[in-house]
Amino acid sequence: MRQSPANRILILLKTDGPQLAAAVGDALGISSEAARQQLTKMAEEGLIEPVAEARAGRGRPRQFWHLTAAGNRQFPDGHADLTATLLATMASQLGQGAVDAVISARETEMLRRYRSEIDLTADLPSRVASLAAIRTREGYMADHWRENDGSIVLVENHCPICAAAHACAGFCRSELETFRMVLAAQVEREEHILLGARRCAYRIRPTV
């Protein structure tokens, strides 16, 4: 995605979630007023929308800017319509078993590739960092950090196979199992785009 001011704002809202105009200005290195003008223009184009959120106690509600569905569509989604149609056709013509076979083959290939790129002898934080780098390269806009309790959070701010996942939840189950196997760790999904979250988030802990 070319780094115009509008695209930088789209990426900011995609990766960091809803933002105040002042925060957008700080991120872009421009004034709050210039940020509001850019945000208003993007809202007129249907890419973002303001949502007022009440402050604790008294005071005017604060206006946070969110991505709209059209804004989310600015990010690649792996030939979404074609993928969903092919999966539906495969299921109707060949049966769900054929779709499951495709998912299984994809899982096997992902596991092979990830294991070849990740140093499996490294500690868990290093393995997670390597996985996040691979997933970012694949279009998932991944990030990770360590929590105070020692667990690691892996987030994916975008899903380039979202249409396929909507058509068949088996893709999501398969990816979760792949993470567990390649990291050799406990991995639980805590946020899920398919359930309405803005991102997928996974909590990772060493296997007891």
N, C-alpha and C positions, 0 to 999 in steps of 0.2 A: 504494500500500500504506500503510495507516494506521500512524502511528509509535508503536505500542505498544512496550514493551520487547522482546517476542518478535519483532516485526517488525524492530526495529532490529538485533537479533542476526542474523536471517535475512539482512538486507541486508549486514551486516558480513561474514558468512561467504561470501556470494555474491561480494562485490567484493574482499575481501582474502584469501580462502581460509581454511583451517583455523586456529583460534586457541586459545591457552591461556585458561583461565578468567580469569586475572589481566588479560590483554590485553582480554578482553571487558569486564571491570569498568572498566578505564581508559577504554575507548571510550564506555561508557554513563555514566561518572561515578558508579559505585557500587562497593561493596567487592567483593573477590574472593569472599567467602562469599555475598553476595547474588547475584553472577553465577553461582556454582555452583548455587544453588537454582533460578534461572531456567533454567539449562542443563539441569539434571536434569528439571525439569518438561517442557521441550520434548522431551527425549529420551524421556520416557514417552509423549508424544504422537506419537512417531515422526518428528519433524521433523529431528532432529539425532542424531549418535551420537559417542561418544568413541572415539578411536583412540590407543593408547599407542605412543609413539615413543621408542626407546632413546636415551639421551644418549651423547655421545662419552666414552669412558672409563667410570668407575664412576658410580653414582648411580641413583636410581629413574627408571624411564621417565617421560617427560612426557606428559600427556594432552591431546591436541589434539581440538577439537570440529569435526566435519565436517557439512555438509548431507547428508541422506539424499535418496533419490529423491522421497519425499513432501515434503521441504523444498523441493526445487527446483521442485516443482509449485505452490508458493505464488506463483510468479512467472508472469505471463501468457504464454501460448504460442499465441496467435492461433487459437483454435478447433482445437486440435491434431487431435483424432480426425476431425472433419469434413474438415479439409484433407487429411489422409493418405488418407481414403477417396475423396475426389473425385479426387485425383491417380491413385490406383490404378485407379479406374473409367475415367478418361479414357484412361489408357495401355492398358487392356484393350479398351475399346470403340472408341477412335479411333486407337490406335497411339502409340508414343513420340514421333512427330513432332508430335502435338498438344501434348503436354506441353512439348516443346522450344520450340514456338511461344509458349506461355504464358510460359516463362522468358525468352525473347528479348524479348517485349513488355514484361515487367516490367523487364528490364535497360535497355531504351530509355527507359522512363518514369523510372526511378531516375536515370539519367545526366542526363536533361533537367532533372529537379528539383534534383539536387545542383549541377549547373553554374549553375543560376539562383540558388542560395543561397550559393555559395562564391565569394569574390573570386579569380578565376583568375589575377589579376595579382599577388597577394600571394605572399610567400615560402612555402616548403614547410611550415615549422612552423605558420604561420598557416592554411594550407589544411587541414592535418591537424587543427588545433584546431577549425576550422569543421565538418569532417566528423564529428569526435567528438561535437560538440554536436548535430548533426542525428541521428546514430545513437542518442544517448541519448534524444532526444525520441521516437524511433521504438521505444524499449523495449529497446535493446541494452545499456544501462548501460555506456557506453563511457568509456574514460579514455586518456590518452596522456602520454608523457614522452620527453625526449631522453636518449640514452645517451652515455657518454663518447666513444664512437667516432664521434659525430656522427649516427648513425642515430636514427630516431624509432620508438618502439613504440606501436602502437595496440592496445588490448585491448577486447574486448567480453565482459563478465561474464555476459551473458544472451543467449539467442537466442529471440526471440518467434516465429520460424518453424521451430523445431527439428523439429517433426513433419514439416513439408513437406520440410525438408532431409534427414531420415532416409529419407523416401519417395523422394526424388529428389536425388541429390548435385549435379545441375545447378544448383540454387539457390546452392550454395556456390561453385562455379566461376564463376557469373555475378557474384556479389558481389565476388569477388576481381578479376575483370576490370574491374568498374565502379570499384573503388578505384584501380586502375592508371590508368585513363583520366581520371578526374576529378582525381586528384592529379598526373598527368603525371610519375610517379615509378616507381622499382622497388619493388614490394610483394611480399613473400613471407609466406605464412602459416606460423608456427612452432608454434602450438598450435591444436588443432582439437577442438571439443566432440564432433563426430561420431566422433572417434578415441579418446574417453575422457578428454580434458583437461577441466578444470573451466571453461575459457573458451577463446575464440578470440583469438589474438594475432598481430599482423602487424608485421614489421620493414620500415621504409620508408626508402629512400635516394634521393637525387637521381639522375636518369637521367644516366649518363655520356655 
